[in-house]
Amino acid sequence: MITVMAAAVWWVFGPTSVAAQVKETQVDFSQTATSIERSMGILGGYSGLTTAMVRADGLAPQRLLRNGTLTNTWGGSVAVTASTVKRGNDAFLLETRNVPKSACATLVAAMAADPSVWDAQVNGQSVFMNNTYDPATAAAACKAHGGDRMGFVYFSGLAAGSSVAAPPLALPLSRQG
């Protein structure tokens, strides 16, 4: 009887699949990136962007918040900082730690499919070649190090001097009577 009950508990509360954990993380990171973009991207850059600011301004989903820190589904830290692609602070880096080796390649592939992700890194090594995701490089990096430190550079090309809020306003000509 105990075995049957244990099996039922395992079936209901059993281990979450790696695919489900990766999907949850991908959604959380995407929501965070969208919130950051909407909050700071229209200002023309990400200068001053910090993890503390993301927490204080409520830019991360509640699922990432644990004990006042940003934490991924595996318990690893999540950090956000300004980054540079073309001009100073025109992008931001979302970095996470302690992703299990079993989830590393799947997570980096899922994140690389996001059109806002300019670069993906595994332990500091880019897994993009010529601005394109390279699955072989990602697999090798994940096999060697797992997801001890994974980073995703978000870049829209709209920040740092571009007009992002609205086109210039065209006022009507005045009538003179």
N, C-alpha and C positions, 0 to 999 in steps of 0.2 A: 504494500500500500504506500509506503514512504517513497519507493522508487517511482510509482505512478504519479504521486504528488510532485516529486522533484522534476519529473519530465514535463508535467503540466506547467509548473512555474518556469522552467527553462523555455518552454514553447512560448509562453506569454511574455516573459521578461528576458528572454535569452539574449545572446550577444547580438549587438547591432552589427549589421553587415558593413564591410568596408565601403561598399558602394553607397550605402545610405549615409554613412559618416562623411564621405567625400562630398556628396550632394548637399548635405547640410552646411558644410564648410564653404562650398562654392557659393551657395545662396547667401550665407552670412557675409562673406567677403564682397560679393557683388552689391548687396544692399548697403554695406558700409561705404564702398567706393562711390556709389550713386549719391549717397547723402553728402559725402565730402565734396564731390563735384558740384552739387547743387548749392552747397554752403559757401565754398571757397573758390570754385572754378570761375564763377562769374566775376570775381574780384580781379582776375588776371593772373593769378598764381597761387602757390601753396606755401609761401614764405610764412614761417611761424607754425606750420602744422605739426602737431605733436599728438602722441597717444592720449595724453592728459586732456587735450582740447577735444579730441573725439569723444572721450568719456563724458566730459563736462557738458558738451553741447548736445549729447544724446544722438550722435551720428552713427553709432553701432547698434545692431539689433540686440534686444535684451538677452538673447541666447548666448551672445559672446561675453556678457558681463557676469563675472563670478567674483564675489568678495572684493568688489571695487576695481577689478582689473579686467582687461580684455584677455580672454582665454579661448583657445580653439576646442573643438569637441573631444580631443584627446588629452586636454589639460595643459597644453603648451601655451606659452605666452603669444600674444599678438601685439605688434607695435606698428605705428604709422609715423612716417617722417616725410618731409619734402624731399624731392629728388629732381634731377635735371636730365632732360633728354636733348633738347635743342638750346633752350635759354634757361637761365637760373630759375629754379623752383617752378618749372612748368609742368611738373609731374609729381607723383607721390609714390612712395614705396610702402606696401603693406607686407610686413614680414611676420612669419609665424615659426614657431619652434616645436620640436618633439612630435612631429608627424611620424607615425609608425612606417617602417620600411615597406610594409604591405600596402600602404595607402599612397606612398610618395609619387610613383609614376602616374597613378590614376588621378591624383589631385592636380599635378602639374599639367597633365593633358587637359583636364576639365577647365582649369584656369586659363590655359593658353587659347582655348576656344573663344574666350570672351574678347570681343573686338576692342574693348578699352584697355586690355592688358598688352602693353608694349613689349615687355620682357618678362620672362620667368627665370628664376635662379634657384639652384639647389646648392646649398652650402657655398654661396658666392659665385658659382659657375653658371653663366647664362646657358640656357637650353634652347636658345633661338640662334639660328644661323642665317645670316642675311635677312634679318627681320622676319623670319619664319620659324615656327616651332619645329624642332628636330627631335622626333621621338627616340631615336637611337642615342643621342646625347643625353636626353632626359633619363632613359633607362639605365645607362651606364652611371650617371651621377647618383641616381637613386640606389642602385645596387651597391655602389661604393660607400655611400654615406647615409642612406636613408633620408628622412626628412628632418634631420637635426636642425636645419635652418633653411627655410624656403621663403623666397621673396617674389613679389609680383609688382611690377612697375606699371602704374596706371598713367596713361597719357592720352589726352584727347586732341591735342594740337590747338586747342582754343585758348589756353591760358597764356600768360606772359606777354601781354601787349596786344593781343588780338581783340577785336570787337566781338564780345560774346553775348552781351545782354540784349541788344536790339539794333536794327539798322538806324541810321540817322533819321531824325524826325523831320519831315517836310511840312513846313508851316504854310498855310494859305496866304496868298498875296493880300495885302490890305486894300481896301476900297477907299478911294478918296472921293468925296462927294462934292 
